[in-house]
């Protein structure tokens, strides 16, 4: 994801790119947080 966004112009990176990268990074964090929550 980072390699794609880094080629965009400044405005696209600053608006959509930041949000897209943040969302992509939070997927693994949400999986790790939820893992084992209901299963021991």
Protein Blocks (a to p, Z undefined) as FASTA:
>chain_A
ZZmmmmpcfklmmmmmmmmmmmmmmmmmmmmmmgoklpZZ
